[in-house]
Amino acid sequence: MQPLQLSHYTLTSCLGRGCGPTLDALQRRASGLAARQFESAALDTCIGEIANVDEVRLPGALAAWDCRNNRLAELALTQDGFAAAVGAAAARHGAQRVGVFLGTSTSGILQTELAYRRRAPLDGTLPADFDYARTHNTYSVTGYVRARLGLAGPAWTVSTACSSSAKVFGTAARMIEAGLIGAAVVGGVDSLCLTTLYGFNSLELLAREPCRPWDRARSGLSIGEAAAFALLEPLAAAAPADAIAVLGVGESSDAHHMSAPHPEGLGARLAMQAALADARLAARDIDYVNLHGTATPSNDAAEDRAMVEVFGTSTPCSSTKGATGHTLGAAGAVEAVIAALALRHGFIPGGANTTAPDPALRACYVRESRDASVRRVLSNSFGFGGTNCSLVLGRA
């Protein structure tokens, strides 16, 4: 693929609002996970909840889109000057030439959960003010962001579980290469809801303590919420030396199982190899790998096997989900922005909460954050059903 510059990017998670607090937390190997009760969920687990999301107010003209997921999107759009940067891009390219491609898994399902509590007692009718299309539907967040930013280009949502907001980078690359658009807003938004928490609990995948990827005592994942966005534009010949670009996208579908990873990491390996090929790079050219690293025993073991097959045992890698939690459909974009921060600021984030790496896992797992010369990063996102995506980002 032709490299695409991340002209601007932002990230809001339980680590903080915007790139500054996120960078500080990652460099300190801090975690935003804590034992909290969300809504009426009575579960013995830790979550990555963002404080005061429900205090966010949408612009008056867009009030009909109000739900937790769109409030989270609004919160993120107002960080790091992102909305203003998109406005400048729309002026350069034309609003109809800027696409919006976002990933989510649950979208605004919490709004439906709340509506069900207000059903009519006799016939179960949902309340008249419940607007499914603008507050729950998977397109809801994309429609909101497109309207909020005043864009008029092609727009859609990708919902392929935890690979969703990594795959949108590939969507944008294909649309720009085809000449259909000149730039794209990509990213992911996923917010907490009872369906997610109880769903993962029913699969026996939730850890009681903050999750510990790659640890010998790992026992499951921690659910988080987040919103991350990037503005993608063709990389100009005169781009600054410190510009960050997407160099390659690799996608695969191993379709091994509805929720369990391929035990040999087949789909993960294919996605990583495809991303390297797309970027015209070899494994030795990658300085750091941001793992999918969910902290479930089977996921980490399968990814480790794929990592060793592609990279051997010397390429530094870590999972940042011990810091942010697993943000599901937003995870790909969250970790793409983290990769950009690692490139821009020259560091490798250590794996928060991991104290004793599993000796059965052979990849070169980094526990402590450290300064490093990082020029190219590969970021993994693997979803239920075997939908996998790897991104290669690098300095221009």
C-alpha positions in Angstrom: 0.0 0.0 0.0 1.0 3.6 -0.4 1.8 5.0 3.1 -0.9 7.1 4.8 0.1 9.8 7.3 -1.6 10.0 10.6 -2.0 13.8 10.3 -3.7 13.9 13.7 -4.8 11.4 16.3 -6.3 11.2 19.8 -7.2 8.7 22.4 -9.4 8.7 25.5 -9.6 5.7 27.8 -9.4 4.9 31.5 -5.8 6.1 31.4 -7.0 9.7 30.7 -8.4 12.1 28.2 -6.1 12.7 25.3 -2.7 11.7 24.3 -0.8 13.5 27.0 -2.2 11.6 30.0 -2.1 8.4 28.0 1.6 8.8 27.2 2.4 9.6 30.9 0.5 6.6 32.1 2.2 4.2 29.6 5.6 5.5 30.4 5.0 5.0 34.1 3.5 1.5 33.4 0.3 2.6 35.2 -3.1 0.9 34.9 -6.5 2.4 34.8 -8.3 -0.8 35.8 -10.1 -0.9 39.1 -12.9 -2.8 40.9 -16.0 -0.8 40.3 -19.7 -1.5 39.8 -21.1 -0.4 36.5 -24.8 0.3 36.4 -26.5 -2.8 38.1 -23.7 -5.3 37.3 -22.8 -7.3 40.4 -19.7 -9.0 39.1 -16.4 -9.7 40.9 -14.1 -8.2 38.2 -12.2 -5.0 37.4 -13.1 -2.6 34.6 -11.6 0.3 32.7 -14.3 2.9 33.2 -13.9 6.4 32.0 -15.0 8.9 34.6 -17.9 11.3 34.0 -18.9 10.1 30.5 -22.5 10.6 31.4 -21.9 14.3 32.1 -20.9 14.9 28.5 -23.5 16.9 26.5 -23.8 16.5 22.8 -24.3 19.7 20.7 -28.0 20.7 20.8 -28.6 20.0 17.1 -27.4 16.5 17.6 -29.2 15.7 20.9 -31.2 12.9 19.2 -28.0 10.9 19.0 -27.5 10.9 22.8 -26.2 7.7 24.3 -23.2 6.7 26.3 -21.3 5.6 23.2 -21.8 8.8 21.4 -21.0 10.8 24.5 -17.7 9.0 24.7 -17.1 9.8 21.0 -17.8 13.4 21.7 -15.4 13.4 24.7 -12.6 12.1 22.5 -13.3 14.4 19.5 -12.7 17.4 21.8 -9.2 16.3 22.8 -5.9 17.1 21.2 -7.4 19.6 18.8 -8.7 16.7 16.7 -12.0 18.2 15.5 -10.2 21.4 14.4 -7.6 19.3 12.5 -10.4 17.5 10.7 -12.1 20.8 9.8 -8.8 22.0 8.2 -8.6 18.7 6.3 -12.2 19.2 5.0 -11.3 22.6 3.8 -8.3 21.2 1.9 -10.1 18.2 0.4 -13.7 19.2 0.4 -16.1 17.8 3.0 -17.5 15.3 0.5 -14.0 13.9 -0.1 -13.4 13.0 3.6 -14.7 9.5 4.6 -15.6 8.3 8.1 -14.9 4.6 8.9 -15.3 3.5 12.5 -15.2 0.2 14.4 -17.4 -0.8 17.3 -18.8 -4.0 18.7 -21.6 -3.1 21.1 -22.2 0.5 19.9 -25.0 2.1 22.0 -26.5 -1.1 23.3 -26.6 0.3 26.8 -29.4 2.7 25.5 -31.5 -0.3 24.6 -30.8 -1.9 28.0 -32.1 1.3 29.7 -35.1 1.4 27.4 -36.0 -2.1 28.3 -36.3 -1.0 32.0 -39.0 1.4 30.9 -41.1 -1.0 28.9 -44.9 -0.7 29.1 -46.0 -3.1 31.9 -48.9 -4.6 29.9 -47.5 -5.3 26.5 -43.8 -4.7 26.8 -43.7 -1.8 24.3 -40.5 0.2 24.3 -40.8 3.9 25.3 -41.7 6.2 22.4 -38.6 8.3 22.9 -36.2 5.4 22.3 -34.4 6.0 19.0 -32.7 2.7 18.0 -31.2 4.0 14.7 -29.4 6.9 16.3 -28.5 5.5 19.7 -27.9 1.7 19.4 -27.5 0.7 15.8 -23.8 0.0 14.9 -23.9 2.9 12.4 -25.0 5.2 15.2 -21.5 6.3 16.2 -20.3 6.7 12.6 -23.4 8.8 11.8 -22.8 10.9 14.9 -19.1 11.6 14.2 -19.8 12.3 10.5 -22.5 14.8 11.5 -20.5 16.3 14.3 -17.5 17.0 12.1 -19.6 18.3 9.2 -18.3 15.7 6.7 -20.2 14.4 3.7 -18.0 11.7 2.3 -18.6 7.9 2.3 -19.1 6.5 5.8 -19.7 3.1 7.4 -19.1 1.0 10.5 -17.0 -2.1 10.6 -18.1 -4.5 13.3 -15.9 -7.6 13.4 -15.5 -7.9 17.2 -12.1 -6.9 18.5 -10.5 -6.4 15.1 -13.1 -3.8 14.1 -11.2 -0.6 14.5 -8.0 -2.0 13.1 -9.7 -3.1 9.9 -11.0 0.5 9.2 -7.4 1.5 8.4 -7.5 -1.0 5.5 -10.9 0.4 4.5 -9.6 3.9 4.3 -6.5 2.8 2.4 -8.5 1.1 -0.3 -10.9 4.0 -0.6 -8.1 6.6 -0.9 -6.2 4.3 -3.4 -9.3 4.0 -5.5 -9.5 7.8 -5.7 -13.0 7.9 -4.1 -11.8 10.1 -1.2 -8.8 12.3 -0.4 -8.7 11.7 3.4 -10.4 9.7 6.1 -11.3 9.8 9.7 -10.9 6.4 11.2 -11.1 5.0 14.7 -13.2 3.1 17.1 -15.6 3.7 20.0 -16.9 1.1 22.5 -18.5 1.8 25.8 -19.4 -0.3 28.8 -22.7 -2.0 29.0 -24.3 -4.9 30.8 -24.5 -7.1 27.8 -20.7 -7.1 27.4 -20.0 -7.6 31.1 -22.4 -10.4 31.6 -21.6 -11.9 28.2 -17.9 -12.3 28.9 -18.7 -13.5 32.4 -20.9 -16.2 31.0 -17.9 -17.3 28.8 -15.8 -17.5 32.1 -13.3 -15.0 30.6 -13.3 -12.2 33.2 -10.5 -11.9 35.6 -11.2 -10.9 39.2 -8.1 -8.8 39.5 -6.8 -6.3 36.8 -5.8 -8.5 33.9 -2.2 -9.7 33.5 -1.3 -10.5 29.9 1.5 -13.0 29.4 1.7 -13.7 33.1 1.9 -17.3 34.4 -1.0 -16.6 36.7 -3.2 -14.8 34.1 -6.8 -15.8 34.5 -8.8 -13.7 32.1 -9.5 -10.3 30.7 -10.7 -6.9 32.0 -13.3 -5.0 30.0 -12.6 -1.4 29.3 -14.1 1.4 27.2 -12.4 3.9 24.9 -12.6 6.1 21.9 -9.7 6.7 19.5 -9.5 8.6 16.2 -7.0 9.3 13.5 -7.0 11.5 10.4 -5.4 9.7 7.5 -4.1 11.5 4.4 -1.7 10.5 1.7 1.9 10.9 2.8 3.3 14.0 1.1 6.8 14.1 -0.3 7.4 17.1 2.0 6.1 15.4 5.1 8.2 16.2 8.2 10.8 13.7 9.3 8.8 12.8 12.5 5.6 12.1 10.6 3.9 8.8 11.5 2.4 6.7 8.8 0.5 3.5 8.3 2.8 1.4 6.1 0.9 -1.9 5.9 -2.4 -3.6 6.7 -2.8 -7.4 7.0 -6.2 -9.1 7.4 -7.2 -12.8 7.7 -10.1 -14.9 8.7 -9.3 -18.4 10.0 -12.9 -19.1 11.1 -11.7 -21.6 13.6 -14.3 -21.1 16.3 -16.9 -18.5 17.3 -15.0 -17.4 20.4 -11.8 -19.4 20.8 -8.6 -18.6 18.9 -7.0 -21.0 16.5 -4.7 -23.0 18.9 -1.7 -22.7 16.6 -2.3 -19.0 15.9 -2.9 -19.6 12.2 -5.0 -16.5 11.5 -2.7 -14.3 13.7 0.3 -15.5 11.8 -1.3 -14.9 8.4 -2.4 -11.4 9.4 1.1 -10.4 10.6 2.7 -11.8 7.5 0.2 -10.0 5.3 0.9 -6.7 7.0 4.6 -7.1 6.6 4.2 -8.0 2.9 1.9 -5.0 2.4 4.5 -2.7 4.0 7.3 -4.4 2.0 9.2 -5.1 5.2 10.7 -8.2 6.8 10.2 -9.3 10.4 13.6 -8.0 11.3 12.5 -4.4 10.3 10.0 -4.3 13.2 11.2 -2.7 16.4 8.2 -3.4 18.6 5.0 -5.5 18.5 1.9 -4.3 20.4 0.2 -7.7 21.1 -3.5 -8.4 21.1 -2.6 -9.9 24.5 -6.0 -10.3 26.2 -4.6 -12.2 29.2 -6.8 -15.3 28.7 -4.7 -18.5 28.8 -5.6 -19.7 25.3 -5.4 -16.3 23.6 -1.9 -15.4 24.8 -0.7 -19.0 24.1 -2.0 -18.9 20.5 -0.6 -15.4 19.8 2.8 -16.4 21.3 3.0 -19.3 18.9 2.3 -17.1 16.0 4.7 -14.4 17.2 7.6 -16.9 17.5 6.9 -18.3 14.0 7.0 -14.8 12.5 9.5 -12.9 14.6 11.4 -15.4 16.6 12.2 -14.8 20.2 14.1 -11.4 20.1 11.6 -8.8 18.9 10.3 -6.8 21.9 6.6 -7.1 22.4 4.0 -6.3 25.1 0.3 -5.9 25.6 -1.1 -2.6 26.8 -4.5 -4.2 27.8 -3.2 -4.4 31.4 -3.3 -0.6 31.3 -6.5 0.1 29.3 -8.4 -3.1 29.6 -9.8 -4.8 26.5 -11.8 -2.1 24.8 -13.3 -4.6 22.3 -14.3 -2.9 19.0 -12.2 0.2 19.9 -9.0 -1.9 20.7 -7.5 -1.7 17.2 -7.6 2.1 17.0 -6.6 2.5 20.7 -3.5 0.4 20.1 -2.7 2.1 16.8 -2.6 5.4 18.6 -0.4 3.8 21.3 1.9 2.6 18.5 2.0 6.2 17.1 2.9 7.5 20.6 5.7 4.9 20.9 7.1 6.0 17.5 6.8 9.7 18.2 8.3 9.6 21.7 10.8 6.8 21.3 9.7 4.2 23.9 8.4 0.7 24.4 5.5 0.4 26.8 5.9 -2.2 29.5 3.1 -4.7 30.2 1.2 -3.3 33.2 0.3 -5.8 35.9 2.5 -8.6 34.5 4.8 -9.7 37.3 6.0 -13.2 36.3 5.9 -13.9 32.6 4.7 -17.4 31.7 7.9 -19.5 31.0 5.9 -21.5 28.4 5.5 -18.3 26.3 8.7 -17.6 24.3 8.1 -14.2 22.8 10.3 -11.4 24.1 7.8 -9.8 26.5 8.7 -6.3 27.8 7.6 -5.8 31.4 9.1 -2.4 32.2 8.6 0.7 30.0 11.9 1.9 28.5 13.3 4.4 26.0 14.1 2.9 22.7 14.8 3.7 19.1 11.5 2.8 17.6 11.0 3.3 13.8 8.5 0.6 12.9 5.7 -1.0 15.1 3.3 -3.8 14.3 0.0 -3.8 16.2 -2.2 -6.9 16.5 -6.0 -7.1 16.8 -7.7 -10.5 16.7 -11.5 -10.9 17.0 -14.1 -13.5 17.7 -14.8 -15.8 14.8 -11.2 -15.6 13.6 -11.3 -12.1 12.2 -7.8 -10.8 12.4 -6.0 -7.6 11.5 -2.4 -6.4 11.9 -1.2 -2.9 11.2 2.4 -1.7 10.5 3.1 1.9 11.5 6.3 3.7 11.1 8.2 7.0 10.9 7.8 8.5 7.5 
